[in-house]
């Protein structure tokens, strides 16, 4: 018998393991104390000379993006239990980061960096929810070990305004996603973030334990949850510029937005 399960999209490079998302287990909001930059082998000069395979090997890989206040959004399951977190820009610059707030129930983590001005421009957040059938797309870093570390785009529509088991805080979409897309932004056609890519639907064979990923069925957390979490952090004025939001072609939107999506490397 095959049963549907939601699979997290964090990629463990070189093993390509998928963790099954079990709802209702986790605690609520977890503020992280301190603000020290964690030591990381990826920030050393020697690490900069490593090949891409070595940089990503045995790391949890996801996608992330900054907001105007200088925080960076990703999924909690990408960075949970990690001691070292590094953000990589599309130009290959590595920025050490640490978690300042985690919502394990909704699978969100907010990260901070020592110098917010090293981050790319912030992504604009949508002020209204997307409707059924609305065109959406994501930019992220799926399977960097195979597909490479340049940003990848996939698009689709909002296929359900509620998520798994009618969860009102999530969308179902037809956007194809892969391990490594976790934490990436789900955009509307104005280039505004309407959600955070979180999971994909799979069927588990109870006899053999295998997972069969279903194409074009994915789940994204609505942006309201991120905005609510941001209000729990110290209020501070925008520290980085926010990209403009207006309707355009998919190609133009991709050109405008791709540099603001980051790779998360967590160990």
C-alpha positions in Angstrom: 0.0 0.0 0.0 1.2 3.5 -0.9 0.5 6.4 1.4 1.1 10.1 0.6 3.7 11.9 2.7 5.3 15.3 2.4 9.0 15.2 1.9 11.3 18.1 3.0 13.5 19.6 0.3 16.8 19.9 2.0 19.5 18.2 0.0 22.2 16.3 1.8 24.8 16.4 -1.0 26.4 13.2 -2.2 23.7 11.1 -0.5 20.6 12.8 -1.8 18.5 11.8 1.2 15.0 13.1 1.7 13.6 13.6 5.2 9.9 12.9 5.6 8.2 15.9 7.2 6.2 14.8 10.2 3.7 17.4 11.3 2.8 18.4 14.8 6.0 17.2 16.5 8.0 20.3 16.9 8.0 23.2 19.4 6.9 26.7 18.6 9.1 29.7 18.2 12.7 29.4 19.4 14.6 32.7 19.7 18.4 32.1 19.4 20.6 33.8 21.9 23.8 35.6 21.1 25.2 37.0 17.9 28.6 35.6 17.5 29.7 34.5 14.1 30.1 30.7 14.2 33.5 29.5 13.2 33.4 27.7 9.9 35.9 26.0 7.7 34.1 27.5 4.7 35.2 31.0 5.7 38.9 30.2 5.6 41.1 31.1 2.6 41.8 27.4 2.1 38.1 26.8 1.6 37.9 29.4 -1.1 40.2 27.2 -3.2 38.1 24.1 -2.8 36.1 22.7 -5.7 32.4 23.0 -5.7 32.0 19.4 -4.8 34.3 19.8 -1.8 32.5 22.9 -0.6 29.1 21.3 -0.7 30.1 17.7 0.3 28.3 16.3 3.3 26.4 19.6 3.9 22.7 20.3 4.1 21.9 22.5 1.1 19.0 24.8 0.7 17.9 28.2 -0.6 17.5 31.5 1.2 16.7 35.2 0.6 17.1 38.5 2.4 14.4 40.9 3.7 14.8 44.7 4.1 15.6 44.5 7.8 18.8 42.5 7.0 17.5 39.1 8.1 17.6 36.1 5.8 14.7 33.6 5.4 15.1 29.9 4.9 13.5 26.6 6.1 14.2 25.4 9.6 14.9 21.8 8.4 17.8 23.1 6.3 19.8 24.4 9.2 18.4 22.4 12.2 21.1 20.8 14.3 23.9 22.5 12.3 26.9 24.2 14.0 28.1 26.2 10.9 25.9 28.1 8.4 27.3 29.8 5.4 25.4 31.7 2.7 26.7 31.8 -0.8 25.8 34.5 -3.3 25.5 33.9 -7.1 29.0 35.4 -7.4 30.4 32.8 -5.1 30.9 35.1 -2.1 30.5 33.2 1.2 28.9 34.9 4.2 28.8 33.3 7.7 25.4 33.4 9.3 23.6 32.1 12.4 20.0 31.5 13.4 18.2 34.2 15.4 14.7 32.8 15.3 13.3 29.4 14.5 9.7 28.3 14.0 9.8 24.5 13.9 6.1 24.1 13.5 5.9 26.2 10.3 9.5 25.2 9.3 10.9 28.7 9.1 14.3 30.0 10.2 15.5 33.6 10.3 19.2 34.1 9.9 21.5 37.0 10.6 24.9 38.0 9.3 27.6 40.2 10.7 27.4 42.8 8.0 24.0 43.1 6.2 25.5 45.2 3.5 27.2 42.1 2.1 23.8 40.7 1.3 22.2 41.2 -2.1 19.1 43.4 -2.4 16.1 42.3 -0.4 13.0 40.7 -2.0 9.7 42.5 -1.8 6.9 40.8 0.2 3.4 40.5 -1.1 0.6 42.3 0.8 -2.1 40.0 -0.4 -2.5 36.2 -0.8 -2.4 34.5 -4.2 -5.7 33.2 -5.7 -6.4 29.8 -7.0 -4.8 29.5 -10.5 -2.4 32.4 -10.0 0.9 32.0 -11.9 3.9 31.6 -9.5 7.5 30.6 -9.8 10.5 29.9 -7.7 14.3 30.5 -8.1 16.6 28.3 -6.0 19.4 25.8 -6.0 18.2 22.2 -6.5 20.7 19.4 -6.5 23.8 21.5 -6.7 25.9 18.4 -6.8 24.3 17.5 -10.2 22.7 20.6 -11.6 25.3 23.1 -10.6 25.3 26.2 -8.4 23.7 28.7 -10.8 20.2 29.7 -9.9 17.4 27.5 -11.3 13.8 28.6 -12.1 10.7 26.6 -12.2 7.1 27.8 -12.6 3.5 26.7 -12.3 0.3 27.8 -10.7 -1.4 27.9 -7.2 -3.3 24.6 -7.4 -4.7 24.9 -3.9 -5.1 27.9 -1.6 -4.8 25.6 1.4 -2.0 23.1 2.0 -1.8 19.5 3.2 -5.0 18.5 5.0 -6.4 22.0 4.3 -3.7 23.8 6.2 -4.7 27.5 5.8 -1.1 28.6 6.2 0.2 26.9 3.1 -0.4 26.8 -0.6 -0.3 23.8 -2.9 1.4 24.5 -6.3 2.3 22.8 -9.5 5.8 24.2 -9.4 8.3 21.4 -9.9 10.9 21.4 -7.1 13.9 19.2 -6.0 16.0 18.8 -2.9 17.9 22.1 -2.4 14.9 24.2 -3.2 13.9 24.3 0.5 13.6 27.8 1.8 13.5 29.4 -1.6 11.0 32.2 -2.4 7.7 31.5 -4.2 7.1 34.6 -6.4 4.0 36.1 -8.0 4.3 37.7 -11.4 5.1 41.1 -9.8 8.3 39.6 -8.3 6.8 39.7 -4.8 7.4 36.8 -2.4 4.0 35.1 -1.7 5.4 32.0 0.0 8.4 29.9 1.1 9.1 26.6 -0.7 8.8 23.9 1.9 8.0 20.4 0.7 6.8 18.1 -2.1 4.4 15.2 -2.1 5.6 11.6 -2.3 4.0 8.2 -2.0 5.6 5.8 0.4 5.5 2.1 -0.4 4.9 0.6 3.1 6.1 -2.8 2.0 9.5 -1.6 0.7 9.8 1.8 2.4 10.6 3.5 -0.9 9.5 7.1 -1.7 8.0 7.9 -5.1 8.1 11.7 -5.6 5.0 13.0 -7.4 5.7 15.6 -10.1 4.1 19.0 -10.0 2.8 18.7 -6.4 4.6 21.0 -4.0 3.8 23.0 -0.8 4.8 26.5 0.1 4.3 28.4 3.4 2.3 31.6 3.0 4.3 34.8 3.4 2.1 35.9 6.4 3.9 33.4 8.6 7.3 35.0 7.8 5.9 38.5 8.4 4.5 37.4 11.8 7.8 35.9 12.8 9.7 39.1 11.8 7.6 41.1 14.2 9.0 39.1 17.1 12.5 40.3 16.4 13.9 43.7 17.4 12.4 46.3 15.2 14.9 48.0 13.0 14.8 50.2 9.9 15.5 48.8 6.5 19.3 48.3 6.2 19.4 47.0 2.6 17.5 48.1 -0.5 14.5 46.3 -1.6 14.0 45.3 -5.3 11.0 47.0 -7.1 7.8 45.0 -7.6 5.8 45.3 -10.8 4.5 43.0 -13.4 6.8 41.8 -16.2 7.7 38.9 -18.3 9.1 35.8 -16.6 12.5 36.4 -18.2 12.7 40.0 -17.0 11.6 39.0 -13.5 14.2 36.2 -13.4 16.9 38.7 -14.4 15.8 41.1 -11.7 15.4 38.6 -8.8 18.0 35.8 -9.2 20.9 37.6 -7.6 18.9 38.0 -4.4 18.5 34.2 -3.9 21.3 32.6 -1.8 22.6 29.0 -1.3 22.5 27.8 2.3 25.4 25.5 3.3 24.8 24.1 6.8 26.9 21.6 8.7 
